[in-house]
Amino acid sequence: MEQGYAVFLLLGVVLVLIDGQLIYRSGRGYMSRAYGDPEAARSMTRLATVLFHLVVLGLLAMVSIITIQTGDPVKDVVVKLGVMLLVLALVHAVTMMILGRIRDRQLQQQLADEMSEEHRQYEQQRSVPPQTRVEPVRGAPAPRVPDAVDGKIDPTQIKTTR
């Protein structure tokens, strides 16, 4: 039984480490699109990966003390590994959901910041006094377009408004 226990722990730790590295490498690329800053994306992914490792290794320790009696030590290890793989899949899915939520929040924050900046620019432009417009006087003929000869418009034919 001791040999089966050691084999289960060894295989379980190897599976957890492999899955953790997959989460870290894939998550880093996934998060870098949201953060724009590779260092921030790397830090956030590293934190999520450490959390993943701690949770799954804790669950591995708890599953390892469960006694399963199938009559064959190899079957005992296989059943425990099956349970551990199901737990690993569940925690992997939860970790991906967490990374997805972090990414969505970051993208929403960026969008809110962009909208706020555009609104600020709009308000800043709006506070500038309106430009003087040129409108034709009612009843007067339309102003002539200056040509290359005289280059002037008759000022009596236009009025300015504010």
C-alpha positions as CSV (number, residue, x, y, z in Angstrom):
1,M,0.0,0.0,0.0
2,E,2.8,2.4,0.8
3,Q,4.2,2.0,-2.8
4,G,0.7,2.8,-4.3
5,Y,0.5,5.9,-2.0
6,A,3.9,7.2,-3.2
7,V,3.0,6.5,-6.9
8,F,-0.3,8.3,-6.5
9,L,1.4,11.3,-5.0
10,L,4.1,11.4,-7.5
11,L,1.8,11.2,-10.5
12,G,-0.6,13.7,-8.9
13,V,2.1,16.3,-8.3
14,V,3.4,15.8,-11.9
15,L,-0.1,16.3,-13.3
16,V,-0.7,19.4,-11.2
17,L,2.7,20.9,-12.2
18,I,2.0,20.3,-15.9
19,D,-1.5,21.7,-15.8
20,G,-0.2,24.7,-13.8
21,Q,2.4,25.5,-16.5
22,L,-0.2,25.2,-19.2
23,I,-2.4,27.7,-17.3
24,Y,0.5,30.0,-16.8
25,R,1.7,30.0,-20.4
26,S,-1.7,30.3,-22.0
27,G,-3.0,32.7,-19.4
28,R,0.0,35.1,-19.9
29,G,-0.9,35.5,-23.6
30,Y,-4.6,35.8,-22.8
31,M,-4.0,38.5,-20.2
32,S,-1.5,40.5,-22.1
33,R,-4.2,41.5,-24.6
34,A,-6.2,42.9,-21.8
35,Y,-3.5,44.7,-19.9
36,G,-1.3,45.9,-22.7
37,D,1.6,45.8,-20.3
38,P,3.3,42.4,-20.4
39,E,4.7,42.8,-16.9
40,A,1.2,43.4,-15.4
41,A,-0.2,40.5,-17.4
42,R,2.6,38.2,-16.2
43,S,2.1,39.2,-12.6
44,M,-1.6,38.6,-12.6
45,T,-1.2,35.3,-14.4
46,R,1.5,34.3,-11.9
47,L,-0.8,35.1,-9.0
48,A,-3.6,33.0,-10.5
49,T,-1.2,30.1,-11.2
50,V,0.1,30.1,-7.6
51,L,-3.5,30.0,-6.3
52,F,-4.2,27.1,-8.7
53,H,-1.2,25.1,-7.4
54,L,-2.0,25.7,-3.8
55,V,-5.7,24.7,-4.2
56,V,-5.0,21.6,-6.3
57,L,-2.0,20.4,-4.2
58,G,-4.2,20.7,-1.1
59,L,-6.9,18.7,-2.7
60,L,-4.3,16.1,-3.8
61,A,-3.2,15.8,-0.2
62,M,-6.8,15.2,0.9
63,V,-7.6,12.7,-1.9
64,S,-4.4,10.8,-1.1
65,I,-5.6,9.9,2.4
66,I,-8.9,8.4,1.1
67,T,-8.8,4.6,1.4
68,I,-10.1,2.8,-1.6
69,Q,-10.3,-1.0,-1.5
70,T,-10.8,-2.7,-4.9
71,G,-8.7,-5.7,-4.0
72,D,-5.9,-4.7,-6.4
73,P,-3.4,-2.0,-5.4
74,V,-3.0,-0.9,-9.1
75,K,-6.8,-0.4,-9.3
76,D,-6.7,1.6,-6.1
77,V,-4.2,4.0,-7.6
78,V,-6.1,4.2,-10.9
79,V,-9.4,5.1,-9.0
80,K,-7.6,7.7,-7.0
81,L,-6.0,9.2,-10.1
82,G,-9.4,9.3,-11.8
83,V,-10.8,11.2,-8.9
84,M,-7.8,13.5,-8.9
85,L,-8.1,14.1,-12.6
86,L,-11.8,15.1,-12.2
87,V,-10.8,17.5,-9.4
88,L,-8.0,18.9,-11.5
89,A,-10.4,19.5,-14.4
90,L,-12.8,21.3,-12.1
91,V,-10.2,23.6,-10.6
92,H,-8.7,24.2,-14.1
93,A,-12.1,25.4,-15.3
94,V,-12.6,27.6,-12.3
95,T,-9.1,29.1,-12.8
96,M,-9.9,29.9,-16.4
97,M,-13.2,31.5,-15.4
98,I,-11.3,33.7,-12.9
99,L,-8.8,34.7,-15.5
100,G,-11.6,35.5,-17.9
101,R,-13.4,37.7,-15.3
102,I,-10.1,39.6,-14.5
103,R,-9.6,40.1,-18.3
104,D,-13.2,41.3,-18.8
105,R,-12.9,43.8,-15.9
106,Q,-9.7,45.1,-17.2
107,L,-11.1,45.6,-20.7
108,Q,-14.2,47.3,-19.2
109,Q,-12.0,49.6,-17.2
110,Q,-10.0,50.5,-20.3
111,L,-13.2,51.2,-22.2
112,A,-14.5,53.4,-19.4
113,D,-11.2,55.3,-19.3
114,E,-11.3,55.9,-23.1
115,M,-14.9,57.1,-22.9
116,S,-14.1,59.4,-20.0
117,E,-11.2,60.9,-21.9
118,E,-13.3,61.4,-25.1
119,H,-16.0,63.0,-23.0
120,R,-13.5,65.3,-21.3
121,Q,-12.1,66.3,-24.7
122,Y,-15.7,66.9,-26.0
123,E,-16.5,69.1,-23.0
124,Q,-13.2,71.0,-23.5
125,Q,-14.0,71.7,-27.1
126,R,-17.5,72.7,-26.3
127,S,-16.4,75.3,-23.7
128,V,-14.6,77.2,-26.5
129,P,-16.7,80.2,-27.7
130,P,-18.5,79.5,-30.9
131,Q,-16.8,80.7,-34.1
132,T,-18.2,83.6,-36.1
133,R,-20.4,82.4,-38.9
134,V,-21.1,84.2,-42.1
135,E,-24.7,84.2,-43.3
136,P,-26.3,85.9,-46.3
137,V,-28.6,88.9,-45.7
138,R,-32.2,88.2,-46.5
139,G,-33.2,89.6,-49.9
140,A,-29.6,90.3,-50.9
141,P,-28.1,88.4,-53.8
142,A,-25.8,85.6,-52.8
143,P,-22.2,86.7,-52.3
144,R,-19.9,86.4,-55.2
145,V,-17.1,83.9,-54.8
146,P,-13.9,85.8,-55.1
147,D,-12.1,85.2,-58.2
148,A,-8.5,85.6,-59.1
149,V,-9.0,89.2,-60.4
150,D,-10.4,91.2,-57.5
151,G,-10.2,88.7,-54.6
152,K,-12.9,90.6,-52.5
153,I,-16.4,90.1,-51.4
154,D,-18.8,93.0,-51.0
155,P,-19.2,93.4,-47.2
156,T,-22.7,94.9,-47.5
157,Q,-23.9,91.6,-48.9
158,I,-23.0,89.5,-45.8
159,K,-23.8,89.7,-42.1
160,T,-22.1,88.0,-39.2
161,T,-23.8,86.4,-36.3
162,R,-22.6,85.0,-33.0
